[in-house]
């Protein structure tokens, strides 16, 4: 069967569009995910974080993941709380030791894990996959004995999209969004204004649309000095969140949230007091 001139032109156009779309999907994935396989922690650094556990667990789609669990001090009044940390799009869990230490200094446990394709975790990252990864980490904490209301979901940058989705899918005690964006199409349109990002994006991580669904305490942290994700993203996220909520302005660039370490830990401490006050109020009301 021979194709006419018009049919051939149409076929070439369709094939050309398909190639453009495939290239965009490849480019999109490369821009969103920057996994690091090499673990960079030193023995001395890990020694300073003792005790800690190197753990492995599986997702519901059978992907093997790696994580580090840092228990709280046994004499801490907050030992029942744990921060489930969803990191950003680059590196792996070995690149955020200072954040784990700062969080532990507030008296809580910390569980950091690598998404599929990051660090020692198997697989290849994807939006749907990272959501399953966070749920698997959550399930590990539940098996460990942590109550849902004592699990605080923490999202750094890209991790904010994952942490907020976890709070939609599972019962949690709170959400922390540190230096995160409203959605991938929003930030993509800012970085690449000449591309039809909003039209073609298949990766969403739409935190802004999820926040109105959540009825838990929310802490938003961001720096005006962040040169990658604009401060306005966190202002929009904060406006969309329900009370009780806190906004803490931190210092430093996007990859240095502990530039003002005291300001960072003071913000986390205020959030813990908010959660504890809320728990105390609810307990008192249940006794009436």
C-alpha positions as CSV (number, residue, x, y, z in Angstrom):
1,X,0.0,0.0,0.0
2,X,1.5,3.3,-1.1
3,X,1.0,6.4,1.0
4,X,0.1,9.7,-0.7
5,X,2.2,12.8,-0.3
6,X,-0.1,14.2,2.4
7,X,-0.2,10.9,4.3
8,X,3.6,10.8,4.3
9,X,3.9,14.4,5.6
10,X,1.4,13.6,8.3
11,X,3.3,10.4,9.3
12,X,6.6,12.3,9.4
13,X,5.0,15.0,11.6
14,X,3.6,12.3,14.0
15,X,7.0,10.6,14.2
16,X,8.7,13.9,14.7
17,X,6.4,14.8,17.6
18,X,6.9,11.4,19.1
19,X,10.7,11.9,19.0
20,X,10.4,15.3,20.6
21,X,8.1,14.0,23.3
22,X,10.6,11.1,24.0
23,X,13.5,13.6,24.2
24,X,11.5,15.8,26.6
25,X,10.7,12.8,28.8
26,X,14.4,11.9,28.9
27,X,15.3,15.5,29.7
28,X,12.6,15.8,32.3
29,X,13.8,12.7,34.2
30,X,17.5,13.9,34.0
31,X,16.5,17.3,35.4
32,X,14.4,15.9,38.3
33,X,16.6,13.1,39.5
34,X,20.3,13.3,40.3
35,X,21.0,10.1,42.3
36,X,24.3,9.5,43.9
37,X,25.5,6.0,44.2
38,X,28.7,6.6,46.1
39,X,28.3,6.7,49.9
40,X,30.6,9.5,51.2
41,X,30.4,9.3,55.0
42,X,33.6,8.8,57.0
43,X,34.0,6.4,59.9
44,X,34.6,9.5,62.2
45,X,31.4,11.1,61.0
46,X,29.3,8.0,61.6
47,X,30.9,7.5,65.0
48,X,29.7,10.9,66.1
49,X,26.1,9.9,65.2
50,X,26.1,6.7,67.2
51,X,24.0,4.8,68.0
52,X,22.6,4.1,64.5
53,X,21.5,1.2,62.4
54,X,22.0,0.4,58.7
55,X,18.7,-1.2,57.6
56,X,17.3,-2.8,54.4
57,X,13.6,-3.2,53.6
58,X,11.4,-3.8,50.6
59,X,8.6,-1.9,48.9
60,X,5.3,-3.3,47.9
61,X,6.6,-3.7,44.4
62,X,9.6,-5.6,45.7
63,X,12.4,-3.0,45.4
64,X,15.1,-3.3,48.0
65,X,15.9,0.0,49.8
66,X,18.5,1.1,52.2
67,X,18.1,3.4,55.2
68,X,19.7,4.7,58.4
69,X,17.9,4.7,61.7
70,X,19.1,7.0,64.5
71,X,17.3,6.3,67.7
72,X,16.6,9.0,70.2
73,X,18.4,9.1,73.6
74,X,16.6,6.7,75.9
75,X,16.2,9.4,78.5
76,X,14.6,11.9,76.1
77,X,11.0,12.9,76.7
78,X,10.5,12.8,73.0
79,X,11.9,9.4,72.4
80,X,8.5,8.2,71.0
81,X,8.8,10.7,68.1
82,X,10.6,10.0,64.9
83,X,11.3,12.1,61.8
84,X,11.0,10.2,58.6
85,X,13.3,12.2,56.3
86,X,12.6,12.4,52.5
87,X,15.7,14.0,51.0
88,X,16.1,16.1,47.9
89,X,16.8,15.1,44.3
90,X,20.6,14.9,44.5
91,X,23.1,12.6,46.3
92,X,22.0,10.1,48.9
93,X,21.5,9.7,52.6
94,X,25.3,10.0,53.3
95,X,25.2,13.7,52.3
96,X,22.9,15.0,55.0
97,X,24.6,13.9,58.3
98,X,24.6,17.4,59.8
99,X,20.8,17.6,59.3
100,X,20.3,14.2,61.1
101,X,22.4,15.5,64.0
102,X,20.5,18.7,64.3
103,X,17.2,16.9,64.3
104,X,18.4,14.4,66.9
105,X,19.5,17.3,69.2
106,X,15.9,18.1,69.7
107,X,15.4,14.8,71.4
108,X,13.8,12.7,68.6
109,X,14.7,9.7,66.5
110,X,15.5,10.1,62.8
111,X,15.0,7.6,59.9
112,X,16.6,8.6,56.6
113,X,16.2,6.4,53.6
114,X,17.3,6.4,49.9
115,X,14.8,6.3,47.1
116,X,15.1,3.6,44.5
117,X,18.2,4.3,42.4
118,X,19.9,6.3,45.1
119,X,22.8,5.2,47.3
120,X,22.6,1.4,48.0
121,X,18.9,1.2,47.1
122,X,18.0,-0.8,44.0
123,X,15.9,0.2,41.1
124,X,15.4,3.4,39.1
125,X,13.7,6.5,40.4
126,X,10.2,7.6,39.3
127,X,7.5,9.7,40.9
128,X,5.2,6.7,41.6
129,X,8.2,4.7,42.8
130,X,9.4,7.4,45.3
131,X,5.9,7.4,46.8
132,X,6.0,3.7,47.4
133,X,9.5,4.1,48.8
134,X,8.3,6.5,51.5
135,X,5.4,4.2,52.3
136,X,7.8,1.3,52.7
137,X,10.0,3.4,55.1
138,X,6.8,4.4,57.0
139,X,5.8,0.7,57.3
140,X,9.3,-0.1,58.7
141,X,8.8,2.5,61.4
142,X,5.4,1.1,62.2
143,X,6.9,-2.4,62.5
144,X,9.5,-0.8,64.8
145,X,6.7,0.2,67.1
146,X,6.2,3.9,66.3
147,X,2.6,5.1,66.5
148,X,1.3,6.9,63.4
149,X,0.8,10.2,65.2
150,X,4.4,10.1,66.4
151,X,5.8,9.8,62.9
152,X,6.7,13.2,61.4
153,X,7.1,13.4,57.7
154,X,10.0,15.6,56.6
155,X,10.6,16.7,53.0
156,X,13.7,18.5,51.8
157,X,13.3,20.2,48.4
158,X,12.0,17.5,46.0
159,X,11.4,15.4,49.2
160,X,8.6,17.8,50.1
161,X,6.5,16.4,47.2
162,X,7.1,12.9,48.6
163,X,6.6,13.7,52.3
164,X,3.3,15.5,51.6
165,X,2.0,12.6,49.5
166,X,3.0,10.2,52.3
167,X,0.8,12.3,54.7
168,X,-2.1,11.9,52.2
169,X,-1.7,8.2,52.0
170,X,-0.8,7.4,55.6
171,X,-1.7,8.7,59.1
172,X,1.1,10.9,60.4
173,X,1.6,13.4,63.2
174,X,2.9,16.3,61.2
175,X,4.7,17.5,58.1
176,X,7.9,19.5,57.7
177,X,8.6,21.2,54.4
178,X,12.1,22.5,54.1
179,X,13.2,24.5,51.0
180,X,10.6,22.9,48.8
181,X,8.5,24.0,45.8
182,X,4.8,24.1,45.0
183,X,5.1,21.6,42.1
184,X,7.5,20.4,39.5
185,X,5.6,22.2,36.6
186,X,5.8,25.4,38.6
187,X,9.5,25.3,39.2
188,X,10.2,23.9,35.7
189,X,8.4,26.8,34.1
190,X,10.5,29.2,36.1
191,X,13.8,27.6,35.2
192,X,12.9,26.9,31.5
193,X,10.4,29.5,30.5
194,X,11.0,28.8,26.8
195,X,9.8,25.2,27.2
196,X,6.1,24.1,27.4
197,X,6.8,22.6,30.8
198,X,3.2,22.9,32.1
199,X,1.8,21.2,29.1
200,X,4.2,18.3,28.8
201,X,5.3,17.5,32.3
202,X,4.6,14.0,33.4
203,X,6.4,14.4,36.8
204,X,4.3,16.5,39.2
205,X,5.2,16.3,42.9
206,X,2.3,18.7,43.5
207,X,2.7,19.6,47.1
208,X,0.5,22.7,46.8
209,X,-2.6,20.8,45.8
210,X,-2.2,18.3,48.7
211,X,-1.8,20.7,51.6
212,X,-5.5,21.6,51.8
213,X,-6.3,17.9,52.3
214,X,-4.1,17.6,55.4
215,X,-5.4,18.2,58.9
216,X,-2.1,17.9,60.7
217,X,0.5,20.4,62.0
218,X,2.7,21.8,59.2
219,X,6.1,23.5,59.5
220,X,7.4,25.4,56.4
221,X,11.1,26.4,56.4
222,X,12.8,28.4,53.7
223,X,15.6,30.9,53.1
224,X,15.3,34.1,51.1
225,X,18.8,33.4,50.0
226,X,17.8,30.2,48.2
227,X,18.9,30.7,44.6
228,X,17.3,27.5,43.3
229,X,13.8,27.4,44.7
230,X,12.2,30.8,45.3
231,X,11.0,31.8,48.7
232,X,7.5,32.5,47.2
233,X,7.0,28.7,46.7
234,X,7.1,28.2,50.5
235,X,4.9,31.3,51.0
236,X,2.3,29.7,48.7
237,X,2.6,26.3,50.4
238,X,2.2,27.9,53.8
239,X,-0.9,29.8,52.7
240,X,-2.5,26.5,51.4
241,X,-1.9,24.6,54.7
242,X,-4.5,24.4,57.4
243,X,-3.8,25.5,61.0
244,X,-1.9,24.6,63.1
245,X,1.0,25.7,61.1
246,X,4.4,27.5,61.4
247,X,6.6,29.4,59.0
248,X,10.3,29.6,59.9
249,X,12.7,31.7,57.8
250,X,16.1,30.0,57.8
251,X,19.4,31.3,56.3
252,X,21.8,30.1,53.7
253,X,21.6,28.8,50.1
254,X,19.4,25.9,48.9
255,X,21.9,23.2,49.9
256,X,22.9,24.7,53.3
257,X,19.9,24.8,55.5
258,X,22.2,24.8,58.6
259,X,24.0,28.0,57.7
260,X,22.3,29.4,60.8
261,X,22.2,26.2,62.8
262,X,20.6,27.8,65.8
263,X,17.8,29.3,63.8
264,X,17.2,25.9,62.2
265,X,17.0,24.0,65.5
266,X,15.0,26.8,67.1
267,X,12.4,26.4,64.4
268,X,12.2,22.6,64.8
269,X,11.9,23.1,68.6
270,X,9.0,25.4,68.1
271,X,7.3,22.8,66.0
272,X,7.8,20.1,68.6
273,X,6.2,22.3,71.2
274,X,3.3,22.9,68.9
275,X,2.8,19.2,68.4
276,X,3.2,18.5,72.1
277,X,0.7,21.2,73.0
278,X,-1.8,19.8,70.5
279,X,-1.4,16.3,71.9
280,X,-1.9,17.6,75.4
281,X,-5.0,19.5,74.5
282,X,-6.5,16.5,72.8
283,X,-5.7,14.3,75.7
284,X,-7.4,16.7,78.2
285,X,-10.5,17.0,76.0
286,X,-10.8,13.2,75.9
287,X,-10.8,13.0,79.7
288,X,-13.7,15.5,80.0
